[in-house]
Amino acid sequence: MVGAKALLIANTKVNLSFSAALARGVLCNSMVCLAVWLCFSGRSVADKIMCIIFPIGGFVASGFEHCVANMYFIPMGVVLKKHPEVVAAAEKMAGKTLDLSQLTWKGFFVNNLFPVTLGNIVGGVILVGIVFWFVYLRPHINLSLSVKQDFFPDKK
């Protein structure tokens, strides 16, 4: 049953559209970066573990795509689809006949790994990077001089 579930997950991953895989990759890596950011705020190991549970659990529960996780699931699905008993158990679990035609090495690299990796890069570097820049590195405007002039025109 574990193999059948892994086969179903892998088959679902290789049948995503490019835009869906890209969007799920962006959202996933923003959650992973949030977990890393929160982990740095913890002082003890227990704090760090508690910090990462919710963002990582959130991306897994939401069905987001991470290229490293997919490097396990999809090759495992490619191997498992060669075992008829696992395919039969997966079809029984799904309640229908499965189309495993996209569950190939080409399907893994082209349909999933490329768009998901691109999405992970966009989510981690651009989306999270822009937020970090805005919060920590953007130039600050010195309002103290203009405030003094507005309230105290005689003093400079």
C-alpha positions in Angstrom: 0.0 0.0 0.0 2.9 2.4 0.7 4.3 1.6 -2.8 0.9 2.1 -4.3 0.5 5.5 -2.6 4.0 6.5 -3.8 3.1 5.5 -7.3 -0.1 7.6 -7.2 1.9 10.6 -5.9 4.6 10.3 -8.6 2.0 9.9 -11.3 0.1 13.0 -10.1 3.4 15.0 -10.1 4.4 14.2 -13.7 0.9 15.0 -15.0 0.9 18.6 -13.7 0.8 21.4 -16.3 3.9 23.6 -16.6 2.2 26.6 -15.0 0.7 24.5 -12.1 4.1 23.0 -11.4 5.8 26.4 -11.6 3.3 28.0 -9.2 3.5 25.1 -6.8 7.2 25.4 -6.8 7.2 29.1 -6.1 4.8 28.7 -3.2 6.7 25.7 -1.8 10.0 27.4 -1.7 8.6 30.5 -0.1 7.3 28.2 2.7 10.7 26.4 2.9 12.5 29.8 3.1 10.0 30.8 5.9 10.9 27.6 7.8 14.7 28.4 7.5 14.1 32.0 8.5 12.1 30.9 11.5 14.7 28.3 12.4 17.3 31.0 12.8 15.1 32.7 15.4 15.2 29.6 17.7 17.8 29.4 20.4 17.6 25.7 21.2 17.2 22.6 19.1 13.6 22.2 20.4 12.8 25.8 19.3 14.2 25.2 15.8 12.2 22.0 15.4 9.0 23.7 16.5 9.7 26.6 14.1 10.0 24.4 11.0 7.1 22.0 11.7 4.3 24.4 10.6 5.8 25.8 7.4 7.0 22.4 6.2 3.8 20.7 7.2 1.9 23.5 5.4 3.7 23.0 2.1 3.3 19.2 2.3 -0.4 19.5 3.2 -1.0 22.1 0.5 0.4 19.9 -2.2 3.2 22.2 -3.2 6.2 20.9 -5.2 9.8 20.8 -4.1 12.4 19.6 -6.6 14.5 17.7 -3.9 11.4 15.9 -2.6 10.4 15.1 -6.2 13.8 13.5 -6.8 12.7 10.8 -4.5 9.0 10.3 -5.3 9.1 10.3 -9.1 12.1 7.9 -9.6 10.4 5.7 -7.0 7.3 5.8 -9.1 9.2 4.9 -12.3 10.6 1.9 -10.6 7.3 0.9 -9.0 5.3 1.0 -12.2 7.2 -2.0 -13.4 5.6 -4.1 -10.6 2.1 -5.3 -11.6 1.0 -5.9 -8.0 1.9 -2.3 -7.0 0.1 -0.9 -10.1 -3.0 -3.1 -9.3 -3.0 -1.9 -5.6 -2.7 1.8 -6.8 -5.6 1.3 -9.3 -7.7 -0.2 -6.5 -6.7 2.7 -4.2 -7.6 5.3 -7.0 -10.7 3.5 -8.0 -9.9 3.7 -11.7 -7.4 2.5 -14.3 -4.2 4.6 -14.2 -2.6 6.2 -17.2 1.1 5.9 -16.4 2.3 7.0 -19.8 3.9 10.2 -18.4 5.6 8.4 -15.6 9.0 8.1 -17.4 12.4 9.7 -17.0 11.5 12.2 -19.7 8.2 13.0 -17.8 10.3 13.4 -14.7 12.8 15.8 -16.1 10.6 17.8 -18.6 7.1 17.7 -17.0 8.2 18.1 -13.4 11.8 18.7 -12.4 12.4 21.7 -14.8 9.3 23.7 -14.0 9.4 22.9 -10.2 13.1 23.8 -9.9 12.5 27.0 -11.8 9.6 27.7 -9.4 11.7 26.9 -6.4 14.3 29.4 -7.6 11.8 32.1 -8.3 10.1 31.5 -4.9 13.4 31.4 -2.9 15.5 34.0 -4.7 13.0 36.5 -6.1 9.9 36.3 -3.9 11.6 35.9 -0.6 14.7 37.9 -1.6 12.5 40.9 -2.5 10.7 40.7 0.9 14.1 40.4 2.7 15.4 43.4 0.8 12.3 45.4 1.6 12.5 44.6 5.3 16.2 44.8 5.9 18.2 46.4 3.1 16.2 49.0 1.3 17.5 52.6 1.7 15.9 54.4 4.6 14.8 58.0 4.1 16.1 60.3 6.7 13.0 62.2 7.8 14.5 63.8 10.8 15.7 67.0 9.0 12.4 67.6 7.3 10.5 66.9 10.5 12.6 69.4 12.4 12.1 72.0 9.7 8.3 71.5 9.7 7.9 71.7 13.5 10.8 74.0 14.3 11.4 76.3 11.3 14.0 78.4 13.2 16.3 75.4 14.0 18.2 73.4 11.4 
